[in-house]
Amino acid sequence: MSAGTTPRSRLPGTVWALGFTSLFMDISSELIHGLLPLFLMVSLGASATALGIVEGIAEATAYITRVFSGWLSDTLQRRKALAVVGYGLAAVTKPLFPLANAVWLVLVARFIDRIGKGIRGAPRDALVADVTPEHHRGAAFGLRQSLDTVGATVGPLLAILLMYLYNDDIRTVLWFAVIPAAIAVVVLLVGVKEPPRVPEAKRAPIKFAEVKHLGRFYWLVVAAGVVFTLARFSEAFLVIRAHDQGLALALAPGVIAVMSLVFAASAYPAGRLQDRFGARPLLLAGLVALIAADLLLGFGETLLPIFLGIGLWGLHMGLTQGVLAALVAETAPSRLRGTAFGLFGLATGLAALVASVVAGVLWEVVGPAATFLAGAVFAGLALIAFVAIPGGRAASPGAI
C-alpha cells in the first residue's frame, strides 16, 4: 500500500493522544470563545476596537510564546513536559473568565490562557513530527488538526445547550469550561509517550546562531503563514457580525460551531491531499475560499449568506492550517524543529495582532463591511502573489 493511501489507524498512538488532548482543550476554549465576544460587548460594554485589541493581543501572545517554548523543547529535548505545562496553565486559568467583571480582567485571563497555548504549541507540533514517519506527516498533522477542530465544534454546541438550560446566564455557562480542560491534561499525561533521544541530541543547547541552518524553503513557509494571517482576523468578528444580523444571543456560539465543523471535516483530507499532490494547490484554494467568505460576510444582509461565509472561512482554515504546520516540519532540520515552529509562531503572531486591531478599528470607524472587504483585498493580493511565484518544487509532496 502506498504512503498516500496508508490508513489513519497506522498513525502512532501518541498522535491520537495529542489529538484527543487538543479535542478536550478546544471544547473548553471554544465554549468560552463562542460567548466571549458578546460577553465583552453586551455584558461589559466593550467597543469593536477593544475587542480587536483583546483578541489580537491574546492570539499574538500564543504565537510569540512559541518561540521560547520551541527553542526550549529543542534544547532540553523534553517536549511532553513543556506541553503538560502549557495545557496545565490553560486549564487553571479557565475559572478567570466567569469571574471577570471588567474588560481588562478578560484581557488578563485571555493573556494567561494564551501563554499556556503558546508554551504547548511548538513542542506539541514538534512531537507529532518526531513520532511520525516523514511520508505520513501531512496525514498526522491533518488528523491532530481535525480532532482539535472537532472539539472546537462540540464546545460551542455545548455552550448553546447550556445557554438554553441556564436562561442565557453567560457567567454560569463559562464555569463548565473547567471540566473538559481538566480531562485534556489527564489524557496528555497518560496517553502521550515521548520517543527516546539519542545521547548526541542532548549534548548541547540550541544556540540562536543555528537559526541560519533554517533554509530558504523554511522562510518561504513562514512568509506564506504571515500572508494568510494578515488576510484574516479573529473569529470573534464572525460572532458579532452574525449577532448584528439577527442571530439570538443563545445561538451565537453556533458561529464557531459551524466554522469548526467545516474546518474539522476538511483538515484531515487536506493533509492527505498534501502528501499526494503538494501544498501549493491547497494554499491557493484556501485563499479563494477566504476571499469568498469575506465578501459574503461583508455584504450579506441575511443570516443565510453570513453562515455561508462562516462555512467558507472554516474551509479555508482546513485547507491551510495543517498544511502549513506539515511544511514547517518538512523544511526544518529535526534538531531545530521546535525552534522552527516557534519562529513561525512569532511571525504569524505579530501578523495576528496587526490583523485583529486593524479589523476592530475599521469596524468601529467605517463599518463591518470595510473590515471584511479589507480582508478580501489582502487575500486577493496574496493569491496573485502565490500564482506569480514560480512552481519550483511543485511536483514534490511539500511544495509551496
N, C-alpha and C positions, 0 to 999 in steps of 0.2 A: 504494500500500500504506500502511496507517495506521501510526502510530508504534507502536501496541501490537503490531503483527504484523511489525515490522521484524526480519529475521533477524539472529542474533547475529554473522554474518560482517560486517555493516555497522559493527560497533563498531570504534573506532580501534585500530590496531596496538599503540599504547602501552598500552591497557587489557589486551590479551592478554599483552604482555610483563610488565606488572606482575603479572598473574595467574600466569604461569609462575614469576616470581621468588618469589611467595608460595608456590606449589606446592613448589618445591625447598626453600625455607627451612622450610616446615612438615614436609616429610619428615624433615629433620634434627631440628627441635624436638620433633616428636611421637614420633620414635624414642626420644628421651630421656624425654619426658613420660610415655609409656606404661610405662616401667620405673621412673621416679624415685620414685613413692610407695612402692613396695615396696623399692627400694634404700634409701630413708630408714628405713623402719620395720623391715624384715627384716635388712638388712645393717648399718645404722648404729644401730639401736635407738631411733629417734625415736618420740615419742608422737603421738597424733592431734592434740593441741593444737599440738605443734611443727610437724607437717605443715601445719596450718591457718595458722600464723604464716608459715612459709616461703612457701607458696603465696599467701597474702594480701598479704604484702609484695612478692612478685615481680610479681603482677598489678597491684597498686596503683602500683608503680613505673613499669610500662609505660604505664599510663593517664596518670599525673600528668606524666611527662616530655613527653607530647604537648602540654601547654600551651605549653611553651617552644619545642618544635620547630615547632608550628603557627604561633605568633607569628613565629618567625624566618623561616619559609618565606614568610609574607606580607610581612615587612619586606624580605628580600633578594630575593624572587621567584626563588629557586633551589631549587625543590622536589626535583629529581632529586639534587642534590648532598647534601642532607640525607638523602634516602632511601639513598644509597650509604653515607654514614657509619653510618646505623643498621643496615643489613643487614651491613655490613662488621664492625661491632663485635660483632654477634651471631655472625658466623662465627668470629671469632678467639677467642671465649670457649668454643666447644664442647669443646675439649680439657680444660677445667677440670673438667667433670663426671666423667669416668673417673678423674681424678687425685685427687678429693676423698676424704678418709678420715675426715671428721667432719661433723656436721650443719651447723655454722657455715660450713664451706667450700662446701657445697652452696648455702647461702643466699647466699654471696658470688657464686658462679657464676650463680645464678638472678637475682640483683640486677643484675649487669652485663649479662647477656643481655637482661633486660627493659628496661634503659636503652636498649639498641640497638633493641628493638621500639618503645619509646616515641618515640625520635627519628625512626624511619621512618614511623610510623603516620599522623600528621596530614598531613605533606607528600605521602605516597603517595595518601591518600584525596582530598586537595585536587587532586592532579594528575589523578586519574581524573575528577573533576568538571570540571577545566579543559579536558580534551581531548574531552569527550563532550557532544553536544547535550542540552539540558535534557530533552527528551521521551524520551531513551534512558537516562537516568541510573539508573533502577531496574534495568534490564537490565545496565548496565555494572557497578554495584556487586554485583549478584547473580552475574554471571559471575566477577568477581575473587574473590568470596567462595567460589564453587563450586570454582574452581581451587585456592584456598588450602586448602579442605577436602578436596579430592582428595589433596593432599599429606599432610594430617593423617590420611587413611585409609591411604595407602601406607606412611607412616612406621612405625606400629605393626605392620602386617603384615610389614614388613621386619624389625622387631625380633623378632617371633615366629620367623621363619625363622632369624635369626642366633642366637637363644637355643637353638634346636634344634641348629644346627651347632656351637655352642661350649659345649654342655652347661651351659646356664644361667649362664654366666660373664658377669654383667651388665657388669662393667668393660670387658671386651673388646668387647662389643656396642656400648657407648656410644661407642667410638672411631670407629665407622663413621658417626656423625652429622656428622663433619667434611666428608665428601665432598659431599653434596648442598648443604651450606651454602656451600661454595666455588662450586658451579655456580650457585646463586642470584645471587651477586654478579656473576658473569660475564654472565648473562642481563640483569641490570639495567643494567650498563654498556653493553652492546652494543645491546639492544633497545628501551630507553625513550628517547623523544625528547620533550624539554620544549618546549611551544609558545613562540614568541617573545612577548615582553612589549612593550606599547606604552610609550613614554617616560613618559607620565603616571603609569603604575602604579608607576614606580620613583622618583618624585620625593621621597617622604618615608617614613620608617619608620612602622609602625603604632604608635599610642600607646594606652595602656591605656584612656584616656577614650573611645576609639572603640568599646569594647565596648557602650556604650549604644545603638549602631546595630543590635545584635542584638535583634530584636524579640520580641514576646510568643510567637509561634508557635515560635521557636527555643528559648525557655526551656521551653515545654511539651514539646518533644522531649527536652531534657536531663532534665526530670523523669521522662519515660517511661523513658529509659535507666537512671536511678537505680533506679526501681522494679523493672525487670527484673533488674538486677544484684543488688539486695538479695534478690530472690526465689530466686536460685541461688547457688552457691558453686563452688569449684574442682572440676574434673572428677577431680582426684586422689582425691576421696572415692568416686567411682564405681568406681575401680580397686580400692581396698581393700575396698569393700563386696562386689564380686564375688569377690575373693580369700577373704574371710571366709566366703562361701557355697560355697566348694569349688573355685573356678577355680584351675587349676595356675599356678605362677609363670611358666612359659614362655609361657602363653597370656594373661597379664594385659594385654599391650598390645592384645589383641583388644577390650577395652572401649573404648578410644579409637578403634579402627578402626571398630567398629560405629556409635558415636556420630557419627563424622566422615563415614561413608558416607551416613547418613541426612541429615546436615547438608548435604553436598555435593549430594545429589540434590534437595533441597528449596530451596536458596538461590536458584538462578537462576530457577526457576519462580515463587518468591515475589516476586522483583524484577519479573518480567514482569506478575504479577498486580497489584502495587502501581502500576505505570504505568497500568493499565487501571481498577482499582477503588478505589485509595486504600490507605492504610496501616492504617486502623483495623481492618478485618476480620482482617487478618493478625496484628496485635498481640494481638487478643482470642483468636484461635485459638492463638497461641503460649502465652498464659497457661494456657489449658485443657490443652494438651499438657504443660506444665511441672507442673501440679497432678497430672495422671495419672501422670507419670513419678515424682514424689516419693512418691506413695502406693505404687506398685509397688516402688520401691527401698527404701522404709522397711519395708514389711510383707511383701514377698515372701520365701518360705522356701526356694525353689529357684532355680537359675540361669535357668530359663525366665522367670519374672516379672521377675527382675533385668535380663535382657537386653531384655525388652520395655520396661522403664523406661528403659534406656540409649538405646534407639532413639527413644523419645518425647522424651527430653532433646535428642537431636540434631535432631529435627523442630522443637522449639520454638526452637532456635538458628537453624535455616534459615529459619523463618518471620519472625524478628525482627531478626537482626543486620544483614543487608544493607539491610533496610527502614529501620532507624534511621539507618544511615550516609547513605542517599539523602535522608532527611528533613533531616538536618543540612545537606547540600549545598544542598537546595532552600530552606531557611528562612534561610540566611546570605548576606549580600552577598558577591559574588565576591572583593572586596578583602580581606575578613575570613574567607575560607573556612578557611584553615589554623588561624587563631586559634579559630574556631568548633569545629573538630574537637578542638583542644587543650583547650578548656574543657569540652567534652563528655567528653573523656577524664579530666579532673581529677575531675569529679563522679562518674563511674562507677568510677573507680579507687579513690576513697575508699570507695564502696559495696562494691567487691570485697574490700577489706581487711576491712571490718566483717563481711561475709557469711562469708568463709572462717575468720576467727578464731572467730566465734560457732559456726560449724559444727564446728570442731575441739573446742571446749570442750564443746558439747553431746554430741558423740560420746564423749568421754572420761568425762564426769561422769554422763550419763544413759544414752546408748547410741545406736547408729546410727539406730534408728527415730525418736528425738527430733530428730535432725539433719534428716532428710528431712521429717518432719511439720511442723517449723517452716517449712521452705521452702514446703510446700504451703499452710500457713495464710497466709503472707505473700502468696503468689501469688494466693490466693483473695481476699484483701482488695484486692489490686491490680486483679483482674478486676472486682470490684464497683465500684471507683472509676472504672475505664475505662468501664464501662457507664453509670454515672451522669453522666459528663461529657457535656454537650450535643454533638451531632454537629457543629454549626458548619459546617466545611468538608468534611463527609463526602462530598460529591459531587465534590470536586476530587481529582486524582491524588495529591496529597501529604497528604491529610487524615489527622489522627490522632483 
